[in-house]
Amino acid sequence: MLCLRVTLRRGEAVPPGYAEIVTTIRTDRGYAGELDAADQLAGFRDRFVRDDESLIYLDGNSLGPLPIATQSRIAEVVREEWGAGLVRSWAGWIELPRRAGDLIGQHLVGAAPGQVAVCDSTTINLYKLASAALDARPGRSVIVTDDDNFPTDRYVLAGIAAQRGCELRMIRTGMNDGVSEDALRAAVDERTAVVSLSHVAYRSGALADMAQITGIAHDAGALMLWDLCHSVGAVPVELDAAGADLAVGCTYKYVNAGPGAPAFLYVRSELQDSMRQPVWGWFGQRDQFAMGPGYDPAPGIERFLTGTPQIIGIAAVQEGARLLGEAGMGRLRAKGVALTELLIGLADEWLAPHGFTVASPRDSARRGAHVTLHHRDAWQLSQALIKAGIVGDYRTPDRLRLGPAPICTRFTDVWDALDALRRIAGDRSYAGLAAERGRVI
Ligand SMILES: *Cc1c(COP(=O)(O)O)cnc(C)c1O
């Protein structure tokens, strides 16, 4: 029997029924079955489309599964709102970026109404908000991020720096550990306009202390811009309480809104009317349909919109956010901690002898909802797992990433996946697979 102490984040309550299941783990399958039997969220698994009962899906942090409600809602939007309503439906659609944003604010990111909008992609929203932040801090010309931040974040910030002649200052971050607060403290100064970091690191799953890091940025007089792609729907986020200024995030990972579903952005209400974003589109215009001669940004969060919103995609975002809201972020977090504790415990016991090491924080308070394992042959192992009906993903240079989305993953799924992995690693059946990395996973 393995004993693991689980530390939840400060102020985070363990809901009734979970206290005992997150404190100790055993390595027998019956134990995983007991956890499933005690799981208050077990029923949510049936709210998703399952085409293949034998598939174990541990990649909800890359593309979430399809909720059944979303399937019918999209069919209804297409048939009724588009097919029958035609252009008349815009009377309701026009409000959707804000309405869906409020739903995300309420259930997922701790934002009071009027501060979140669903629009564009994460990449574009990051460009808009980082540019707006630089303009809001005249006389400051340094952007701070970290060298292990998600590629699109690093590229977009580098592009803005190149375009404006600014400095992009990169903090060095250990691939397994997430951003160091001391390194950030040393990197910011009176020239820093904006600090942009991921709340949960895409590779390791390291979870940053949002309030503390935001405080470090603020002490230097900089604005704080969070990327929530790997935390929204996976861990509780409290943007208002943490004093965050700006945030972006996607909806196709843990929010389960589908490939290419529109992203969201958050701008703290006090900042909105003093900030301007660089894409002066007509959906950000005051009295849009006056078709006036010049750009005059709308008051409030709407000024951060650009062009025509993706109505079908936003409907999927609403369904995804509602489903997570129904499960409740407190319960989802408790289950996420328990799933990843089980995963790490089994990896230590079974996989370490086969050359694996855990490449995610061991302290659950510093970890999101996915776990990364380091192995020299990670690429081939991930391909062998997929052949065995277990989908996780590979991340450079030598990591296997397993994301057991709390809303739809069973403890026995984690057990079965790790059991298959120890078998594949043990008999080296993966060694015959091509060592060349493929284009996507
Ligand atoms: C997934 C992800 C993105 C993706 O951005 P897109 O514009 O949706 O392609 C950006 N940042 C982080 C941290 C991510 O995990």
The ligand as a Gaussian input file, in Angstrom:
#p B3LYP/6-31G(d) Opt

LIG

0 1
 C       -3.557000      25.070000     -26.569000
 C       -2.843000      26.337000     -26.200000
 C       -2.870000      27.451000     -27.060000
 C       -3.535000      27.345000     -28.407000
 O       -3.746000      28.540000     -29.057000
 P       -4.694000      28.534000     -30.358000
 O       -4.705000      29.914000     -30.822000
 O       -6.029000      27.996000     -29.934000
 O       -4.098000      27.585000     -31.341000
 C       -2.242000      28.610000     -26.631000
 N       -1.611000      28.668000     -25.431000
 C       -1.564000      27.600000     -24.598000
 C       -0.885000      27.711000     -23.276000
 C       -2.160000      26.399000     -24.971000
 O       -2.103000      25.345000     -24.164000

